[in-house]
Amino acid sequence: MGYSKPTPIQEQAIPLILDNKDVIACAQTGTGKTAAYILPILNNIVQAEKRHLNTLVIAPTRELAQQIDQQIEGFAYFLGVSSIPVYGGGDGATWDQQRKALEEGADIIIATPGRLIALLATGKIVLDHLEHLVLDEADRMLDMGFYDDIVKIINYLPKERQTLLFSATMPPKIRQLANKILNQPQEINIAIAKPASGILQQAYVVHDEQKGAVLKHILKTIPWNSVIIFASTKETVKKLDHAFQKGKLPARAFHSDLEQAEREEILRGFKNKQITMLIGTDVLSRGIDVEGISLVINWDVPPDPEDYVHRIGRTARAATTGTAVTLINQKDQRKFFAIENLIGDSITKLPLPEGLGPGPEYTPEVKTKKPFRRKNFKKNFKKQSGGSTTK
């Protein structure tokens, strides 16, 4: 597959996993952590005298579950090791296929918590011989409220097993979970909360009604092949999508209200470069491994500084370069200042394009009670993007 040397997480994790140690690893997405746990597990499976359901990987989202399955397919291409992703959505045929794979014992199951619990509740799934449990993106699962589900799943598993927990951050609740389910774990800490050096980070300090014009300016002036535009809520994603469609811009929205088949189709189109512009929430910021994304735009500042690192980490992957631009309105200034503190650097604030007038001063230490002013979203986007103007 073209890998010549291990990444730091692979170098540290693989020997420990081969030595059958429980591991708790703090490693950001894009560091090669999937291979760090899959390669030694595959080594274990192919040497086993008897084959059975060997490994359960639990992931927060169906997109990440699918991606892990695709990576296993690549790593295990010549090994005859079977894997299947198990996640919600889909039709009755999908449910039957997932149930059958669990009952008959595929080597590796990659599952989201909700669907796995539903399948386990049928009483026909036997996990008595499970040897490996992997929790991937554990912090995201806890953010999504899956703590109780994970504990419930653990109760179905044999006590004698190897447990591997991977998380981008290590808040107290992750520690609590680790203490509950891991046995004398070895700790690895690779996660340096800083973006890749290949990412050029920039920002514009704007009033809300200036965002549409600045976004259009960015898309016109920065060369890009593929771009992701992040927003913090699916409602904003939908509004942006509507504005883009109205302006005949070639973007597709990605959010949880779409049917599963449509989400898969959009991601497939984006990976194949048939879709070059994607608008989405933070569900896209983790576990979506697409090469060649040259530009990431933050329509708003993410609420968690760590999420900023994950968002912009979609570009400049695998030693490439990319650009990340954030639009900072007045009420988001303190959030952006927290991001600058986290990464230990001040991000360049660019002057606004000519004709837009001044933006707010960047004074994050001053707490503002309310935004500068509010206007109709669609009207502002149209006006600032060169559409008809009305007073």
HELIX and SHEET records of a PDB file:
HELIX    1   1 PRO A    8  LEU A   18  1                                  11    
HELIX    2   2 LYS A   33  GLN A   47  1                                  15    
HELIX    3   3 ARG A   62  PHE A   75  1                                  14    
HELIX    4   4 GLY A   92  GLU A  104  1                                  13    
HELIX    5   5 PRO A  113  LEU A  120  1                                   8    
HELIX    6   6 ALA A  138  ASP A  143  1                                   6    
HELIX    7   7 TYR A  147  ILE A  154  1                                   8    
HELIX    8   8 PRO A  172  ILE A  181  1                                  10    
HELIX    9   9 ASP A  208  GLN A  210  5                                   3    
HELIX   10  10 LYS A  211  THR A  221  1                                  11    
HELIX   11  11 LYS A  234  LYS A  246  1                                  13    
HELIX   12  12 GLN A  260  LYS A  271  1                                  12    
HELIX   13  13 ASP A  282  LEU A  284  5                                   3    
HELIX   14  14 PRO A  305  ILE A  312  1                                   8    
HELIX   15  15 GLN A  330  ASP A  332  5                                   3    
HELIX   16  16 GLN A  333  ILE A  343  1                                  11    
HELIX   17  17 PHE A  377  GLN A  384  1                                   8    
SHEET    1   A 7 SER A  83  VAL A  86  0                                        
SHEET    2   A 7 ILE A 108  ALA A 111  1                                        
SHEET    3   A 7 THR A  55  ILE A  58  1                                        
SHEET    4   A 7 HIS A 132  LEU A 135  1                                        
SHEET    5   A 7 GLN A 162  SER A 167  1                                        
SHEET    6   A 7 VAL A  23  CYS A  26  1                                        
SHEET    7   A 7 GLN A 186  ASN A 189  1                                        
SHEET    1   B 7 ARG A 252  PHE A 254  0                                        
SHEET    2   B 7 MET A 277  GLY A 280  1                                        
SHEET    3   B 7 SER A 226  PHE A 230  1                                        
SHEET    4   B 7 ILE A 293  ASN A 298  1                                        
SHEET    5   B 7 GLY A 322  ILE A 328  1                                        
SHEET    6   B 7 ILE A 199  VAL A 205  1                                        
SHEET    7   B 7 THR A 348  LYS A 349  1                                        
END                                                                             
